[in-house]
């Protein structure tokens, strides 16, 4: 098991936004478990739902990305890759405007809740990114994430899966991505 954690795997250019320049077998395994778990839960909840096939496919792809992204953003490979450039970090956050828009298309009855959590999450992510100290990033991110989870509970989602996906979205962006975890590990 220790070799799986220590042995670095070079990542092909095409996958660097997902895994960084290098990763470990354990990191890849954890990312796959996170991706597949949320995707399977999504299929379990929505297999017989009154959605078009295309909406089910898009929702499953979003679940794969968000479930794996929560874990990937905590890994050294991904963390170091985005730490190289503040511009990359801001582009990553801005790119994540697309996911909530797709979720609103899939769950139109959840417009207010998804929009509220999305805007809060994206704003919090930028706030945490702007902090210089990784230790301050960690404390502020955990606090803002806690408030996001409380807000999510108060927003009266009709669909528990939409709520869960948005909670994972908040974890992925506020805590996992916006904190420079590798710097904390070095201190």
BALOBA-1460 file (C-alpha; in Angstrom, 3 decimals):
// residues 187
<rec num="1" residu="x" x="0.000" y="0.000" z="0.000"/>
<rec num="2" residu="x" x="2.852" y="2.408" z="0.753"/>
<rec num="3" residu="x" x="4.231" y="1.992" z="-2.781"/>
<rec num="4" residu="x" x="0.861" y="3.034" z="-4.202"/>
<rec num="5" residu="x" x="1.102" y="6.264" z="-2.188"/>
<rec num="6" residu="x" x="4.747" y="7.026" z="-2.999"/>
<rec num="7" residu="x" x="5.093" y="6.018" z="-6.646"/>
<rec num="8" residu="x" x="4.436" y="9.038" z="-8.820"/>
<rec num="9" residu="x" x="2.652" y="8.611" z="-12.128"/>
<rec num="10" residu="x" x="3.309" y="11.161" z="-14.873"/>
<rec num="11" residu="x" x="0.030" y="12.521" z="-16.208"/>
<rec num="12" residu="x" x="-0.518" y="13.057" z="-19.938"/>
<rec num="13" residu="x" x="-1.029" y="16.729" z="-20.907"/>
<rec num="14" residu="x" x="-4.663" y="16.105" z="-21.798"/>
<rec num="15" residu="x" x="-5.516" y="15.112" z="-18.200"/>
<rec num="16" residu="x" x="-3.481" y="17.690" z="-16.261"/>
<rec num="17" residu="x" x="-6.493" y="19.864" z="-15.411"/>
<rec num="18" residu="x" x="-7.949" y="16.798" z="-13.682"/>
<rec num="19" residu="x" x="-4.919" y="15.221" z="-11.994"/>
<rec num="20" residu="x" x="-2.027" y="17.699" z="-12.233"/>
<rec num="21" residu="x" x="1.388" y="16.940" z="-13.712"/>
<rec num="22" residu="x" x="1.854" y="13.843" z="-11.579"/>
<rec num="23" residu="x" x="-0.274" y="11.795" z="-9.247"/>
<rec num="24" residu="x" x="-0.224" y="8.507" z="-7.356"/>
<rec num="25" residu="x" x="-2.093" y="5.256" z="-7.808"/>
<rec num="26" residu="x" x="-3.877" y="5.806" z="-4.508"/>
<rec num="27" residu="x" x="-5.018" y="9.270" z="-5.587"/>
<rec num="28" residu="x" x="-6.332" y="7.884" z="-8.886"/>
<rec num="29" residu="x" x="-8.146" y="5.063" z="-7.107"/>
<rec num="30" residu="x" x="-9.768" y="7.478" z="-4.655"/>
<rec num="31" residu="x" x="-10.836" y="9.794" z="-7.496"/>
<rec num="32" residu="x" x="-12.390" y="6.887" z="-9.410"/>
<rec num="33" residu="x" x="-14.213" y="5.711" z="-6.277"/>
<rec num="34" residu="x" x="-15.592" y="9.226" z="-5.688"/>
<rec num="35" residu="x" x="-16.659" y="9.605" z="-9.320"/>
<rec num="36" residu="x" x="-18.251" y="6.200" z="-9.689"/>
<rec num="37" residu="x" x="-19.966" y="6.335" z="-6.286"/>
<rec num="38" residu="x" x="-21.807" y="9.594" z="-6.965"/>
<rec num="39" residu="x" x="-22.605" y="8.505" z="-10.541"/>
<rec num="40" residu="x" x="-24.044" y="5.179" z="-9.312"/>
<rec num="41" residu="x" x="-26.105" y="6.962" z="-6.670"/>
<rec num="42" residu="x" x="-27.373" y="9.310" z="-9.382"/>
<rec num="43" residu="x" x="-28.370" y="6.403" z="-11.615"/>
<rec num="44" residu="x" x="-30.010" y="4.628" z="-8.681"/>
<rec num="45" residu="x" x="-32.101" y="7.693" z="-7.814"/>
<rec num="46" residu="x" x="-32.914" y="8.758" z="-11.384"/>
<rec num="47" residu="x" x="-33.025" y="5.545" z="-13.442"/>
<rec num="48" residu="x" x="-36.833" y="5.641" z="-13.668"/>
<rec num="49" residu="x" x="-37.194" y="9.396" z="-13.316"/>
<rec num="50" residu="x" x="-39.292" y="11.364" z="-15.735"/>
<rec num="51" residu="x" x="-36.215" y="12.853" z="-17.432"/>
<rec num="52" residu="x" x="-35.106" y="12.612" z="-21.029"/>
<rec num="53" residu="x" x="-32.224" y="10.252" z="-21.723"/>
<rec num="54" residu="x" x="-29.994" y="13.227" z="-22.545"/>
<rec num="55" residu="x" x="-30.718" y="14.816" z="-19.146"/>
<rec num="56" residu="x" x="-29.900" y="11.523" z="-17.412"/>
<rec num="57" residu="x" x="-26.630" y="11.305" z="-19.342"/>
<rec num="58" residu="x" x="-25.651" y="14.903" z="-18.550"/>
<rec num="59" residu="x" x="-26.584" y="14.418" z="-14.879"/>
<rec num="60" residu="x" x="-24.472" y="11.253" z="-14.679"/>
<rec num="61" residu="x" x="-21.487" y="13.015" z="-16.290"/>
<rec num="62" residu="x" x="-21.887" y="15.906" z="-13.827"/>
<rec num="63" residu="x" x="-21.989" y="13.406" z="-10.956"/>
<rec num="64" residu="x" x="-18.796" y="11.756" z="-12.237"/>
<rec num="65" residu="x" x="-17.061" y="15.130" z="-12.459"/>
<rec num="66" residu="x" x="-18.252" y="16.523" z="-9.142"/>
<rec num="67" residu="x" x="-17.773" y="13.269" z="-7.184"/>
<rec num="68" residu="x" x="-14.249" y="12.779" z="-8.513"/>
<rec num="69" residu="x" x="-13.471" y="16.482" z="-8.372"/>
<rec num="70" residu="x" x="-14.073" y="16.653" z="-4.633"/>
<rec num="71" residu="x" x="-11.268" y="14.147" z="-4.117"/>
<rec num="72" residu="x" x="-9.014" y="15.275" z="-6.991"/>
<rec num="73" residu="x" x="-8.908" y="18.823" z="-5.662"/>
<rec num="74" residu="x" x="-7.499" y="17.594" z="-2.343"/>
<rec num="75" residu="x" x="-4.630" y="15.703" z="-4.037"/>
<rec num="76" residu="x" x="-1.114" y="17.089" z="-4.286"/>
<rec num="77" residu="x" x="-1.013" y="16.660" z="-8.052"/>
<rec num="78" residu="x" x="-4.082" y="18.777" z="-8.744"/>
<rec num="79" residu="x" x="-3.306" y="21.202" z="-5.932"/>
<rec num="80" residu="x" x="0.235" y="21.856" z="-7.155"/>
<rec num="81" residu="x" x="-0.871" y="22.176" z="-10.783"/>
<rec num="82" residu="x" x="-3.323" y="24.967" z="-10.010"/>
<rec num="83" residu="x" x="-0.973" y="26.603" z="-7.488"/>
<rec num="84" residu="x" x="1.386" y="27.365" z="-10.396"/>
<rec num="85" residu="x" x="-0.903" y="30.121" z="-11.634"/>
<rec num="86" residu="x" x="-3.549" y="32.248" z="-9.958"/>
<rec num="87" residu="x" x="-5.023" y="32.751" z="-13.423"/>
<rec num="88" residu="x" x="-5.573" y="28.971" z="-13.769"/>
<rec num="89" residu="x" x="-7.308" y="28.954" z="-10.396"/>
<rec num="90" residu="x" x="-9.693" y="31.771" z="-11.336"/>
<rec num="91" residu="x" x="-10.440" y="30.173" z="-14.722"/>
<rec num="92" residu="x" x="-11.212" y="26.901" z="-12.947"/>
<rec num="93" residu="x" x="-13.721" y="28.676" z="-10.697"/>
<rec num="94" residu="x" x="-15.291" y="30.555" z="-13.624"/>
<rec num="95" residu="x" x="-15.578" y="27.330" z="-15.625"/>
<rec num="96" residu="x" x="-17.729" y="25.994" z="-12.811"/>
<rec num="97" residu="x" x="-20.514" y="28.408" z="-13.738"/>
<rec num="98" residu="x" x="-21.492" y="25.812" z="-16.351"/>
<rec num="99" residu="x" x="-22.307" y="22.989" z="-13.923"/>
<rec num="100" residu="x" x="-25.052" y="24.837" z="-12.008"/>
<rec num="101" residu="x" x="-26.571" y="26.023" z="-15.290"/>
<rec num="102" residu="x" x="-26.795" y="22.413" z="-16.449"/>
<rec num="103" residu="x" x="-28.284" y="21.405" z="-13.098"/>
<rec num="104" residu="x" x="-30.929" y="24.135" z="-13.419"/>
<rec num="105" residu="x" x="-31.769" y="22.770" z="-16.887"/>
<rec num="106" residu="x" x="-32.157" y="19.271" z="-15.394"/>
<rec num="107" residu="x" x="-33.942" y="20.398" z="-12.200"/>
<rec num="108" residu="x" x="-35.894" y="23.545" z="-13.197"/>
<rec num="109" residu="x" x="-37.948" y="23.419" z="-9.968"/>
<rec num="110" residu="x" x="-34.691" y="23.878" z="-8.031"/>
<rec num="111" residu="x" x="-33.761" y="27.161" z="-9.751"/>
<rec num="112" residu="x" x="-33.664" y="29.321" z="-6.609"/>
<rec num="113" residu="x" x="-31.795" y="26.771" z="-4.489"/>
<rec num="114" residu="x" x="-29.220" y="25.876" z="-7.156"/>
<rec num="115" residu="x" x="-28.668" y="29.496" z="-8.128"/>
<rec num="116" residu="x" x="-28.338" y="30.587" z="-4.494"/>
<rec num="117" residu="x" x="-25.831" y="27.891" z="-3.544"/>
<rec num="118" residu="x" x="-23.910" y="28.332" z="-6.815"/>
<rec num="119" residu="x" x="-23.441" y="32.066" z="-6.442"/>
<rec num="120" residu="x" x="-22.540" y="31.683" z="-2.771"/>
<rec num="121" residu="x" x="-20.069" y="28.880" z="-3.565"/>
<rec num="122" residu="x" x="-18.362" y="30.727" z="-6.416"/>
<rec num="123" residu="x" x="-18.066" y="33.928" z="-4.360"/>
<rec num="124" residu="x" x="-16.663" y="31.994" z="-1.386"/>
<rec num="125" residu="x" x="-14.185" y="30.191" z="-3.600"/>
<rec num="126" residu="x" x="-12.837" y="33.511" z="-4.883"/>
<rec num="127" residu="x" x="-12.669" y="34.917" z="-1.334"/>
<rec num="128" residu="x" x="-10.614" y="31.927" z="-0.167"/>
<rec num="129" residu="x" x="-8.349" y="32.086" z="-3.237"/>
<rec num="130" residu="x" x="-7.537" y="35.727" z="-2.456"/>
<rec num="131" residu="x" x="-6.223" y="34.885" z="1.028"/>
<rec num="132" residu="x" x="-2.428" y="34.599" z="1.118"/>
<rec num="133" residu="x" x="-1.938" y="32.264" z="4.078"/>
<rec num="134" residu="x" x="-2.895" y="28.623" z="3.427"/>
<rec num="135" residu="x" x="-3.754" y="28.238" z="7.114"/>
<rec num="136" residu="x" x="-6.138" y="31.201" z="6.890"/>
<rec num="137" residu="x" x="-7.537" y="29.720" z="3.672"/>
<rec num="138" residu="x" x="-8.296" y="26.483" z="5.498"/>
<rec num="139" residu="x" x="-10.112" y="28.101" z="8.446"/>
<rec num="140" residu="x" x="-12.079" y="30.558" z="6.309"/>
<rec num="141" residu="x" x="-12.973" y="27.821" z="3.788"/>
<rec num="142" residu="x" x="-14.272" y="25.450" z="6.461"/>
<rec num="143" residu="x" x="-16.342" y="28.251" z="7.990"/>
<rec num="144" residu="x" x="-17.791" y="29.301" z="4.627"/>
<rec num="145" residu="x" x="-18.485" y="25.676" z="3.717"/>
<rec num="146" residu="x" x="-20.335" y="25.147" z="7.000"/>
<rec num="147" residu="x" x="-22.497" y="28.184" z="6.218"/>
<rec num="148" residu="x" x="-23.114" y="26.793" z="2.714"/>
<rec num="149" residu="x" x="-24.328" y="23.487" z="4.148"/>
<rec num="150" residu="x" x="-26.626" y="25.336" z="6.564"/>
<rec num="151" residu="x" x="-27.949" y="27.478" z="3.705"/>
<rec num="152" residu="x" x="-28.482" y="24.343" z="1.620"/>
<rec num="153" residu="x" x="-30.625" y="22.887" z="4.405"/>
<rec num="154" residu="x" x="-32.741" y="26.049" z="4.598"/>
<rec num="155" residu="x" x="-33.389" y="26.302" z="0.844"/>
<rec num="156" residu="x" x="-36.151" y="23.670" z="0.642"/>
<rec num="157" residu="x" x="-34.920" y="21.495" z="-2.180"/>
<rec num="158" residu="x" x="-37.619" y="19.268" z="-3.675"/>
<rec num="159" residu="x" x="-35.060" y="16.755" z="-4.892"/>
<rec num="160" residu="x" x="-32.560" y="15.315" z="-2.395"/>
<rec num="161" residu="x" x="-30.140" y="14.371" z="-5.184"/>
<rec num="162" residu="x" x="-30.001" y="17.965" z="-6.439"/>
<rec num="163" residu="x" x="-29.268" y="19.065" z="-2.873"/>
<rec num="164" residu="x" x="-26.543" y="16.437" z="-2.416"/>
<rec num="165" residu="x" x="-24.875" y="17.331" z="-5.727"/>
<rec num="166" residu="x" x="-24.875" y="21.016" z="-4.786"/>
<rec num="167" residu="x" x="-23.380" y="20.195" z="-1.375"/>
<rec num="168" residu="x" x="-20.607" y="18.238" z="-3.113"/>
<rec num="169" residu="x" x="-20.183" y="21.202" z="-5.496"/>
<rec num="170" residu="x" x="-19.608" y="23.470" z="-2.479"/>
<rec num="171" residu="x" x="-17.110" y="21.066" z="-0.910"/>
<rec num="172" residu="x" x="-15.291" y="20.736" z="-4.243"/>
<rec num="173" residu="x" x="-14.877" y="24.467" z="-4.818"/>
<rec num="174" residu="x" x="-14.792" y="26.119" z="-1.393"/>
<rec num="175" residu="x" x="-12.737" y="23.631" z="0.593"/>
<rec num="176" residu="x" x="-11.017" y="21.190" z="-1.758"/>
<rec num="177" residu="x" x="-10.010" y="23.535" z="-4.585"/>
<rec num="178" residu="x" x="-9.578" y="26.993" z="-3.078"/>
<rec num="179" residu="x" x="-7.269" y="25.998" z="-0.219"/>
<rec num="180" residu="x" x="-3.618" y="25.423" z="-1.140"/>
<rec num="181" residu="x" x="-3.360" y="22.141" z="0.775"/>
<rec num="182" residu="x" x="0.163" y="21.297" z="-0.371"/>
<rec num="183" residu="x" x="1.536" y="24.426" z="1.349"/>
<rec num="184" residu="x" x="-0.226" y="23.473" z="4.583"/>
<rec num="185" residu="x" x="1.374" y="20.026" z="4.471"/>
<rec num="186" residu="x" x="4.835" y="21.614" z="4.143"/>
<rec num="187" residu="x" x="4.380" y="23.918" z="7.153"/>
